[in-house]
């Protein structure tokens, strides 16, 4: 098992799993990281997402953000928290935060040159 979903909230009457997901906090198990496949699975077509909090999410890269923005503009996203590392460069963070028009608060930690996605 790659990760444990600590908490979520979904809209009532949701037929598809995670389709109306509004709140997501994802933390991998000890000594693990959130892989790109998990990020893609949970974030593709999640139009209602308001709060996103990932821990050790090195799978969230610039390439994946470009791919996700084609199916999900994150228009409802209000809070973005990337804790204990991620795979985004400043360009990827800028793309994600610009797309999220309702973003009120975000904390993505330090950005280092090691995070540049090729």
Phi and psi in radians as a Rosetta constraint file:
Dihedral C 1 N 2 CA 2 C 2 CIRCULARHARMONIC -1.304 0.35
Dihedral N 2 CA 2 C 2 N 3 CIRCULARHARMONIC -0.696 0.35
Dihedral C 2 N 3 CA 3 C 3 CIRCULARHARMONIC -2.677 0.35
Dihedral N 3 CA 3 C 3 N 4 CIRCULARHARMONIC 2.940 0.35
Dihedral C 3 N 4 CA 4 C 4 CIRCULARHARMONIC -2.146 0.35
Dihedral N 4 CA 4 C 4 N 5 CIRCULARHARMONIC 2.237 0.35
Dihedral C 4 N 5 CA 5 C 5 CIRCULARHARMONIC -1.410 0.35
Dihedral N 5 CA 5 C 5 N 6 CIRCULARHARMONIC 2.009 0.35
Dihedral C 5 N 6 CA 6 C 6 CIRCULARHARMONIC -1.333 0.35
Dihedral N 6 CA 6 C 6 N 7 CIRCULARHARMONIC -0.708 0.35
Dihedral C 6 N 7 CA 7 C 7 CIRCULARHARMONIC -2.783 0.35
Dihedral N 7 CA 7 C 7 N 8 CIRCULARHARMONIC 2.535 0.35
Dihedral C 7 N 8 CA 8 C 8 CIRCULARHARMONIC -2.546 0.35
Dihedral N 8 CA 8 C 8 N 9 CIRCULARHARMONIC 2.824 0.35
Dihedral C 8 N 9 CA 9 C 9 CIRCULARHARMONIC -2.395 0.35
Dihedral N 9 CA 9 C 9 N 10 CIRCULARHARMONIC 2.355 0.35
Dihedral C 9 N 10 CA 10 C 10 CIRCULARHARMONIC -2.188 0.35
Dihedral N 10 CA 10 C 10 N 11 CIRCULARHARMONIC 2.698 0.35
Dihedral C 10 N 11 CA 11 C 11 CIRCULARHARMONIC -1.224 0.35
Dihedral N 11 CA 11 C 11 N 12 CIRCULARHARMONIC 2.721 0.35
Dihedral C 11 N 12 CA 12 C 12 CIRCULARHARMONIC -1.246 0.35
Dihedral N 12 CA 12 C 12 N 13 CIRCULARHARMONIC 2.592 0.35
Dihedral C 12 N 13 CA 13 C 13 CIRCULARHARMONIC 1.318 0.35
Dihedral N 13 CA 13 C 13 N 14 CIRCULARHARMONIC 0.300 0.35
Dihedral C 13 N 14 CA 14 C 14 CIRCULARHARMONIC -1.273 0.35
Dihedral N 14 CA 14 C 14 N 15 CIRCULARHARMONIC 2.122 0.35
Dihedral C 14 N 15 CA 15 C 15 CIRCULARHARMONIC -1.571 0.35
Dihedral N 15 CA 15 C 15 N 16 CIRCULARHARMONIC -0.716 0.35
Dihedral C 15 N 16 CA 16 C 16 CIRCULARHARMONIC -1.522 0.35
Dihedral N 16 CA 16 C 16 N 17 CIRCULARHARMONIC 2.458 0.35
Dihedral C 16 N 17 CA 17 C 17 CIRCULARHARMONIC -1.101 0.35
Dihedral N 17 CA 17 C 17 N 18 CIRCULARHARMONIC 2.199 0.35
Dihedral C 17 N 18 CA 18 C 18 CIRCULARHARMONIC 1.143 0.35
Dihedral N 18 CA 18 C 18 N 19 CIRCULARHARMONIC 0.171 0.35
Dihedral C 18 N 19 CA 19 C 19 CIRCULARHARMONIC -1.103 0.35
Dihedral N 19 CA 19 C 19 N 20 CIRCULARHARMONIC -0.750 0.35
Dihedral C 19 N 20 CA 20 C 20 CIRCULARHARMONIC -1.825 0.35
Dihedral N 20 CA 20 C 20 N 21 CIRCULARHARMONIC 0.599 0.35
Dihedral C 20 N 21 CA 21 C 21 CIRCULARHARMONIC -1.081 0.35
Dihedral N 21 CA 21 C 21 N 22 CIRCULARHARMONIC 2.232 0.35
Dihedral C 21 N 22 CA 22 C 22 CIRCULARHARMONIC -1.944 0.35
Dihedral N 22 CA 22 C 22 N 23 CIRCULARHARMONIC -0.527 0.35
Dihedral C 22 N 23 CA 23 C 23 CIRCULARHARMONIC -2.316 0.35
Dihedral N 23 CA 23 C 23 N 24 CIRCULARHARMONIC 2.195 0.35
Dihedral C 23 N 24 CA 24 C 24 CIRCULARHARMONIC -2.403 0.35
Dihedral N 24 CA 24 C 24 N 25 CIRCULARHARMONIC 2.189 0.35
Dihedral C 24 N 25 CA 25 C 25 CIRCULARHARMONIC -2.206 0.35
Dihedral N 25 CA 25 C 25 N 26 CIRCULARHARMONIC 2.066 0.35
Dihedral C 25 N 26 CA 26 C 26 CIRCULARHARMONIC -2.139 0.35
Dihedral N 26 CA 26 C 26 N 27 CIRCULARHARMONIC 2.168 0.35
Dihedral C 26 N 27 CA 27 C 27 CIRCULARHARMONIC -2.286 0.35
Dihedral N 27 CA 27 C 27 N 28 CIRCULARHARMONIC 2.192 0.35
Dihedral C 27 N 28 CA 28 C 28 CIRCULARHARMONIC -1.291 0.35
Dihedral N 28 CA 28 C 28 N 29 CIRCULARHARMONIC 2.856 0.35
Dihedral C 28 N 29 CA 29 C 29 CIRCULARHARMONIC -1.149 0.35
Dihedral N 29 CA 29 C 29 N 30 CIRCULARHARMONIC 2.899 0.35
Dihedral C 29 N 30 CA 30 C 30 CIRCULARHARMONIC -0.974 0.35
Dihedral N 30 CA 30 C 30 N 31 CIRCULARHARMONIC 2.385 0.35
Dihedral C 30 N 31 CA 31 C 31 CIRCULARHARMONIC 1.083 0.35
Dihedral N 31 CA 31 C 31 N 32 CIRCULARHARMONIC 0.438 0.35
Dihedral C 31 N 32 CA 32 C 32 CIRCULARHARMONIC -2.157 0.35
Dihedral N 32 CA 32 C 32 N 33 CIRCULARHARMONIC 2.940 0.35
Dihedral C 32 N 33 CA 33 C 33 CIRCULARHARMONIC -2.294 0.35
Dihedral N 33 CA 33 C 33 N 34 CIRCULARHARMONIC 2.741 0.35
Dihedral C 33 N 34 CA 34 C 34 CIRCULARHARMONIC -1.375 0.35
Dihedral N 34 CA 34 C 34 N 35 CIRCULARHARMONIC 2.036 0.35
Dihedral C 34 N 35 CA 35 C 35 CIRCULARHARMONIC -1.377 0.35
Dihedral N 35 CA 35 C 35 N 36 CIRCULARHARMONIC 2.843 0.35
Dihedral C 35 N 36 CA 36 C 36 CIRCULARHARMONIC -0.997 0.35
Dihedral N 36 CA 36 C 36 N 37 CIRCULARHARMONIC -0.625 0.35
Dihedral C 36 N 37 CA 37 C 37 CIRCULARHARMONIC -1.084 0.35
Dihedral N 37 CA 37 C 37 N 38 CIRCULARHARMONIC -0.701 0.35
Dihedral C 37 N 38 CA 38 C 38 CIRCULARHARMONIC -1.183 0.35
Dihedral N 38 CA 38 C 38 N 39 CIRCULARHARMONIC -0.741 0.35
Dihedral C 38 N 39 CA 39 C 39 CIRCULARHARMONIC -1.041 0.35
Dihedral N 39 CA 39 C 39 N 40 CIRCULARHARMONIC -0.810 0.35
Dihedral C 39 N 40 CA 40 C 40 CIRCULARHARMONIC -1.128 0.35
Dihedral N 40 CA 40 C 40 N 41 CIRCULARHARMONIC -0.770 0.35
Dihedral C 40 N 41 CA 41 C 41 CIRCULARHARMONIC -1.040 0.35
Dihedral N 41 CA 41 C 41 N 42 CIRCULARHARMONIC -0.769 0.35
Dihedral C 41 N 42 CA 42 C 42 CIRCULARHARMONIC -1.464 0.35
Dihedral N 42 CA 42 C 42 N 43 CIRCULARHARMONIC -0.363 0.35
Dihedral C 42 N 43 CA 43 C 43 CIRCULARHARMONIC -1.868 0.35
Dihedral N 43 CA 43 C 43 N 44 CIRCULARHARMONIC -0.274 0.35
Dihedral C 43 N 44 CA 44 C 44 CIRCULARHARMONIC -1.225 0.35
Dihedral N 44 CA 44 C 44 N 45 CIRCULARHARMONIC 2.232 0.35
Dihedral C 44 N 45 CA 45 C 45 CIRCULARHARMONIC 1.060 0.35
Dihedral N 45 CA 45 C 45 N 46 CIRCULARHARMONIC 0.513 0.35
Dihedral C 45 N 46 CA 46 C 46 CIRCULARHARMONIC -1.729 0.35
Dihedral N 46 CA 46 C 46 N 47 CIRCULARHARMONIC 1.317 0.35
Dihedral C 46 N 47 CA 47 C 47 CIRCULARHARMONIC -1.202 0.35
Dihedral N 47 CA 47 C 47 N 48 CIRCULARHARMONIC -0.399 0.35
Dihedral C 47 N 48 CA 48 C 48 CIRCULARHARMONIC -1.611 0.35
Dihedral N 48 CA 48 C 48 N 49 CIRCULARHARMONIC 0.028 0.35
Dihedral C 48 N 49 CA 49 C 49 CIRCULARHARMONIC -1.097 0.35
Dihedral N 49 CA 49 C 49 N 50 CIRCULARHARMONIC 2.146 0.35
Dihedral C 49 N 50 CA 50 C 50 CIRCULARHARMONIC -1.928 0.35
Dihedral N 50 CA 50 C 50 N 51 CIRCULARHARMONIC -0.540 0.35
Dihedral C 50 N 51 CA 51 C 51 CIRCULARHARMONIC -2.303 0.35
Dihedral N 51 CA 51 C 51 N 52 CIRCULARHARMONIC 2.208 0.35
Dihedral C 51 N 52 CA 52 C 52 CIRCULARHARMONIC -2.265 0.35
Dihedral N 52 CA 52 C 52 N 53 CIRCULARHARMONIC 2.118 0.35
Dihedral C 52 N 53 CA 53 C 53 CIRCULARHARMONIC -2.349 0.35
Dihedral N 53 CA 53 C 53 N 54 CIRCULARHARMONIC 2.003 0.35
Dihedral C 53 N 54 CA 54 C 54 CIRCULARHARMONIC -2.050 0.35
Dihedral N 54 CA 54 C 54 N 55 CIRCULARHARMONIC 2.449 0.35
Dihedral C 54 N 55 CA 55 C 55 CIRCULARHARMONIC -1.945 0.35
Dihedral N 55 CA 55 C 55 N 56 CIRCULARHARMONIC 2.389 0.35
Dihedral C 55 N 56 CA 56 C 56 CIRCULARHARMONIC 0.868 0.35
Dihedral N 56 CA 56 C 56 N 57 CIRCULARHARMONIC 0.920 0.35
Dihedral C 56 N 57 CA 57 C 57 CIRCULARHARMONIC -1.774 0.35
Dihedral N 57 CA 57 C 57 N 58 CIRCULARHARMONIC 1.113 0.35
Dihedral C 57 N 58 CA 58 C 58 CIRCULARHARMONIC -1.254 0.35
Dihedral N 58 CA 58 C 58 N 59 CIRCULARHARMONIC -0.201 0.35
Dihedral C 58 N 59 CA 59 C 59 CIRCULARHARMONIC -1.334 0.35
Dihedral N 59 CA 59 C 59 N 60 CIRCULARHARMONIC -0.247 0.35
Dihedral C 59 N 60 CA 60 C 60 CIRCULARHARMONIC -1.504 0.35
Dihedral N 60 CA 60 C 60 N 61 CIRCULARHARMONIC 1.753 0.35
Dihedral C 60 N 61 CA 61 C 61 CIRCULARHARMONIC -2.015 0.35
Dihedral N 61 CA 61 C 61 N 62 CIRCULARHARMONIC 2.988 0.35
Dihedral C 61 N 62 CA 62 C 62 CIRCULARHARMONIC -1.029 0.35
Dihedral N 62 CA 62 C 62 N 63 CIRCULARHARMONIC -0.740 0.35
Dihedral C 62 N 63 CA 63 C 63 CIRCULARHARMONIC -1.061 0.35
Dihedral N 63 CA 63 C 63 N 64 CIRCULARHARMONIC -0.762 0.35
Dihedral C 63 N 64 CA 64 C 64 CIRCULARHARMONIC -1.188 0.35
Dihedral N 64 CA 64 C 64 N 65 CIRCULARHARMONIC -0.672 0.35
Dihedral C 64 N 65 CA 65 C 65 CIRCULARHARMONIC -1.065 0.35
Dihedral N 65 CA 65 C 65 N 66 CIRCULARHARMONIC -0.764 0.35
Dihedral C 65 N 66 CA 66 C 66 CIRCULARHARMONIC -1.011 0.35
Dihedral N 66 CA 66 C 66 N 67 CIRCULARHARMONIC -0.758 0.35
Dihedral C 66 N 67 CA 67 C 67 CIRCULARHARMONIC -1.166 0.35
Dihedral N 67 CA 67 C 67 N 68 CIRCULARHARMONIC -0.758 0.35
Dihedral C 67 N 68 CA 68 C 68 CIRCULARHARMONIC -1.140 0.35
Dihedral N 68 CA 68 C 68 N 69 CIRCULARHARMONIC -0.661 0.35
Dihedral C 68 N 69 CA 69 C 69 CIRCULARHARMONIC -1.166 0.35
Dihedral N 69 CA 69 C 69 N 70 CIRCULARHARMONIC -0.248 0.35
Dihedral C 69 N 70 CA 70 C 70 CIRCULARHARMONIC -1.321 0.35
Dihedral N 70 CA 70 C 70 N 71 CIRCULARHARMONIC -0.469 0.35
Dihedral C 70 N 71 CA 71 C 71 CIRCULARHARMONIC -1.985 0.35
Dihedral N 71 CA 71 C 71 N 72 CIRCULARHARMONIC -0.272 0.35
Dihedral C 71 N 72 CA 72 C 72 CIRCULARHARMONIC -2.542 0.35
Dihedral N 72 CA 72 C 72 N 73 CIRCULARHARMONIC 2.002 0.35
Dihedral C 72 N 73 CA 73 C 73 CIRCULARHARMONIC -1.540 0.35
Dihedral N 73 CA 73 C 73 N 74 CIRCULARHARMONIC -0.025 0.35
Dihedral C 73 N 74 CA 74 C 74 CIRCULARHARMONIC 0.950 0.35
Dihedral N 74 CA 74 C 74 N 75 CIRCULARHARMONIC 0.694 0.35
Dihedral C 74 N 75 CA 75 C 75 CIRCULARHARMONIC -1.192 0.35
Dihedral N 75 CA 75 C 75 N 76 CIRCULARHARMONIC -0.436 0.35
Dihedral C 75 N 76 CA 76 C 76 CIRCULARHARMONIC -1.616 0.35
Dihedral N 76 CA 76 C 76 N 77 CIRCULARHARMONIC -0.144 0.35
Dihedral C 76 N 77 CA 77 C 77 CIRCULARHARMONIC -1.122 0.35
Dihedral N 77 CA 77 C 77 N 78 CIRCULARHARMONIC 2.184 0.35
Dihedral C 77 N 78 CA 78 C 78 CIRCULARHARMONIC -1.896 0.35
Dihedral N 78 CA 78 C 78 N 79 CIRCULARHARMONIC -0.606 0.35
Dihedral C 78 N 79 CA 79 C 79 CIRCULARHARMONIC -2.246 0.35
Dihedral N 79 CA 79 C 79 N 80 CIRCULARHARMONIC 2.295 0.35
Dihedral C 79 N 80 CA 80 C 80 CIRCULARHARMONIC -2.264 0.35
Dihedral N 80 CA 80 C 80 N 81 CIRCULARHARMONIC 2.045 0.35
Dihedral C 80 N 81 CA 81 C 81 CIRCULARHARMONIC -2.249 0.35
Dihedral N 81 CA 81 C 81 N 82 CIRCULARHARMONIC 2.099 0.35
Dihedral C 81 N 82 CA 82 C 82 CIRCULARHARMONIC -2.037 0.35
Dihedral N 82 CA 82 C 82 N 83 CIRCULARHARMONIC 1.828 0.35
Dihedral C 82 N 83 CA 83 C 83 CIRCULARHARMONIC -1.784 0.35
Dihedral N 83 CA 83 C 83 N 84 CIRCULARHARMONIC 2.538 0.35
Dihedral C 83 N 84 CA 84 C 84 CIRCULARHARMONIC 1.023 0.35
Dihedral N 84 CA 84 C 84 N 85 CIRCULARHARMONIC 0.636 0.35
Dihedral C 84 N 85 CA 85 C 85 CIRCULARHARMONIC 1.834 0.35
Dihedral N 85 CA 85 C 85 N 86 CIRCULARHARMONIC 2.634 0.35
Dihedral C 85 N 86 CA 86 C 86 CIRCULARHARMONIC -2.756 0.35
Dihedral N 86 CA 86 C 86 N 87 CIRCULARHARMONIC 3.015 0.35
Dihedral C 86 N 87 CA 87 C 87 CIRCULARHARMONIC -1.853 0.35
Dihedral N 87 CA 87 C 87 N 88 CIRCULARHARMONIC 0.393 0.35
Dihedral C 87 N 88 CA 88 C 88 CIRCULARHARMONIC -1.677 0.35
Dihedral N 88 CA 88 C 88 N 89 CIRCULARHARMONIC 2.498 0.35
Dihedral C 88 N 89 CA 89 C 89 CIRCULARHARMONIC -1.570 0.35
Dihedral N 89 CA 89 C 89 N 90 CIRCULARHARMONIC 3.081 0.35
Dihedral C 89 N 90 CA 90 C 90 CIRCULARHARMONIC -1.099 0.35
Dihedral N 90 CA 90 C 90 N 91 CIRCULARHARMONIC -0.571 0.35
Dihedral C 90 N 91 CA 91 C 91 CIRCULARHARMONIC -1.134 0.35
Dihedral N 91 CA 91 C 91 N 92 CIRCULARHARMONIC -0.763 0.35
Dihedral C 91 N 92 CA 92 C 92 CIRCULARHARMONIC -1.130 0.35
Dihedral N 92 CA 92 C 92 N 93 CIRCULARHARMONIC -0.702 0.35
Dihedral C 92 N 93 CA 93 C 93 CIRCULARHARMONIC -1.122 0.35
Dihedral N 93 CA 93 C 93 N 94 CIRCULARHARMONIC -0.729 0.35
Dihedral C 93 N 94 CA 94 C 94 CIRCULARHARMONIC -1.083 0.35
Dihedral N 94 CA 94 C 94 N 95 CIRCULARHARMONIC -0.748 0.35
Dihedral C 94 N 95 CA 95 C 95 CIRCULARHARMONIC -1.066 0.35
Dihedral N 95 CA 95 C 95 N 96 CIRCULARHARMONIC -0.801 0.35
Dihedral C 95 N 96 CA 96 C 96 CIRCULARHARMONIC -1.154 0.35
Dihedral N 96 CA 96 C 96 N 97 CIRCULARHARMONIC -0.784 0.35
Dihedral C 96 N 97 CA 97 C 97 CIRCULARHARMONIC -1.250 0.35
Dihedral N 97 CA 97 C 97 N 98 CIRCULARHARMONIC -0.552 0.35
Dihedral C 97 N 98 CA 98 C 98 CIRCULARHARMONIC -1.207 0.35
Dihedral N 98 CA 98 C 98 N 99 CIRCULARHARMONIC -0.630 0.35
Dihedral C 98 N 99 CA 99 C 99 CIRCULARHARMONIC -1.209 0.35
Dihedral N 99 CA 99 C 99 N 100 CIRCULARHARMONIC -0.615 0.35
Dihedral C 99 N 100 CA 100 C 100 CIRCULARHARMONIC -1.416 0.35
Dihedral N 100 CA 100 C 100 N 101 CIRCULARHARMONIC 1.538 0.35
Dihedral C 100 N 101 CA 101 C 101 CIRCULARHARMONIC -1.166 0.35
Dihedral N 101 CA 101 C 101 N 102 CIRCULARHARMONIC -0.468 0.35
Dihedral C 101 N 102 CA 102 C 102 CIRCULARHARMONIC -1.695 0.35
Dihedral N 102 CA 102 C 102 N 103 CIRCULARHARMONIC 0.232 0.35
Dihedral C 102 N 103 CA 103 C 103 CIRCULARHARMONIC -1.111 0.35
Dihedral N 103 CA 103 C 103 N 104 CIRCULARHARMONIC 2.169 0.35
Dihedral C 103 N 104 CA 104 C 104 CIRCULARHARMONIC -1.820 0.35
Dihedral N 104 CA 104 C 104 N 105 CIRCULARHARMONIC -0.683 0.35
Dihedral C 104 N 105 CA 105 C 105 CIRCULARHARMONIC -2.491 0.35
Dihedral N 105 CA 105 C 105 N 106 CIRCULARHARMONIC 2.504 0.35
Dihedral C 105 N 106 CA 106 C 106 CIRCULARHARMONIC -2.629 0.35
Dihedral N 106 CA 106 C 106 N 107 CIRCULARHARMONIC 2.506 0.35
Dihedral C 106 N 107 CA 107 C 107 CIRCULARHARMONIC -2.476 0.35
Dihedral N 107 CA 107 C 107 N 108 CIRCULARHARMONIC 1.962 0.35
Dihedral C 107 N 108 CA 108 C 108 CIRCULARHARMONIC -2.022 0.35
Dihedral N 108 CA 108 C 108 N 109 CIRCULARHARMONIC 0.166 0.35
Dihedral C 108 N 109 CA 109 C 109 CIRCULARHARMONIC 1.202 0.35
Dihedral N 109 CA 109 C 109 N 110 CIRCULARHARMONIC -2.784 0.35
Dihedral C 109 N 110 CA 110 C 110 CIRCULARHARMONIC -1.383 0.35
Dihedral N 110 CA 110 C 110 N 111 CIRCULARHARMONIC 2.536 0.35
Dihedral C 110 N 111 CA 111 C 111 CIRCULARHARMONIC -1.948 0.35
Dihedral N 111 CA 111 C 111 N 112 CIRCULARHARMONIC 2.156 0.35
Dihedral C 111 N 112 CA 112 C 112 CIRCULARHARMONIC -2.041 0.35
Dihedral N 112 CA 112 C 112 N 113 CIRCULARHARMONIC 2.860 0.35
Dihedral C 112 N 113 CA 113 C 113 CIRCULARHARMONIC -1.145 0.35
Dihedral N 113 CA 113 C 113 N 114 CIRCULARHARMONIC -0.319 0.35
Dihedral C 113 N 114 CA 114 C 114 CIRCULARHARMONIC -1.185 0.35
Dihedral N 114 CA 114 C 114 N 115 CIRCULARHARMONIC -0.311 0.35
Dihedral C 114 N 115 CA 115 C 115 CIRCULARHARMONIC -1.530 0.35
Dihedral N 115 CA 115 C 115 N 116 CIRCULARHARMONIC 0.016 0.35
Dihedral C 115 N 116 CA 116 C 116 CIRCULARHARMONIC -1.179 0.35
Dihedral N 116 CA 116 C 116 N 117 CIRCULARHARMONIC 2.164 0.35
Dihedral C 116 N 117 CA 117 C 117 CIRCULARHARMONIC -1.570 0.35
Dihedral N 117 CA 117 C 117 N 118 CIRCULARHARMONIC 2.309 0.35
